[in-house]
Amino acid sequence: MSGAPTVTQDAAPALEAFVARAAGQGAALAETGLPTRRVEAWRYTPLRSIADTAWQKAMPLPTETATALLDRLVLPETGARVVYGNGQLLDALSALPEAVRQASENVSPLKGLFSAMLNTALGERGLDIRVPAGTDAGLLTLVSLSDGQDVSTHLQHRIVLEDGASLTLYDVSAGEGRYIANPRFDIVVGKGATLRHVKVQRESLTGTHLAIVSADVAEKGEYDSFTLNQGSSLARHEAVVTLGAPHAMAHVNGVQIVDGQRLNDLTSMIHHAAPDGSSRQTVKTVLSEAGQGVFQGKILVDRVAQKTDGYQMNQALLLSEKAQINSKPELEIYADDVKCSHGATVGALDDEQLFYLRSRGIAEADARDMLVRAFLIDALDLVSDEGLRDLLLRSMTS
């Protein structure tokens, strides 16, 4: 194809396939390539496992297959639901809340971030909604299903909340087979608006999940998110949140449960670009067998962002000597009147607590489960909606 981007002869099959599919949109991919450990942001999450596969566009997902996959998931019984299968809307299984309308706004650029670049090059139309000012749109369940071998999907979602609006989004990703799911969310939270975004990542254990969320929050607006990472062979959830007006708020919390030889990564960058903003981030990771967890969290405070209140904590529980956690909390502060803190802890189950429970007649496996749940409960309690919190607990044990 004339004018199509070219890749070097030693490029990985994955990159060649992505660039070919993207045609004229693949120039940035061809230039930067797949990130390696030499790229600081991907130091702990190498993409070697996807490099040697020529990933193709997924075929449409039959409604019967989608229904069978849905039946395996723990989902809300109330509220509206929108279902995507292999990157396409499944109309027969979907219905939007009556209060929302089409957003019809352009996706904002996220320069230099690989997951966003890949999604931009190969993007498929996803959720595109606007909640009118002062409207509570209630609960919307978004389900993204994948099924196939050596295929990839790249849904682009756009959610705009006008001033004073609110929406609760229960976001579930799951599937069967070997695939890449590369969703992107571009979110705008208006003045005094609130978006509660609860995500469950339950991809196939041979799947890859590369998600990125960009959220811009206006004055007195709130982006309240929680991510449960518990699937896929390799998963990375990346959140980029900008608090661009006074008294804006963000919560970017999560739990990661990693076993086998899987790797789950939760990366965030919270940008305080205005005064009197607040952000909270608590991420807890439980690792067993040879599981690997990654937490990279950065709080950036501009000089103008006086009286910022930022908090960040990452805690990991290792249940095996082979398990591994890489934690990198980071503060970059240019203002002089702030209250910011961060920290990280790593530990194992308390032998005395385990002995105490066993001495009371509790089986060892049950005792370990009780202690793990006790470790996670502080993070789960940050989900304000009791019904969704119950769904998360059920999803963790199903």
Buried (B, 14 or more C-beta within 10 A) or exposed (E): EEEEBEBEEEBBEBBBBBBBBBBEBBBBBBEEBBBEEEBEBBBBBBBEEBBEBBBBBBEEBEBEBBBEBBEEBBBBEEBBBBBBBBBBBBEEBBEBBEBBEEBEEEBEEBEEBBBBBBBBBBBBEBBBBBBBBEBEBBBBBBBBBBBBEBBBBBBBBBBBBBBBBBBBBBBBBBBBBBBBBBBBBBBBBBBBBBBBBBBBBBBBBBBBBBBBBBBBBBBBBBBBBBBBBBBBBBBBBBBBBBBBBBBBBBBBBBBBBBBEEBBBBBBBBBBBBBBBBBBBBBBBBBBBEBBBBBBBBBBBBBEEBBBBBBBBBBBBBBBEEEBBBBBBBEBEBEBEEBEBEBEBEBEEBEEEEBEEBBEEEBEEEEBBEBBBBEBBEEBBEBBEBEBBBBBBBEBBEE
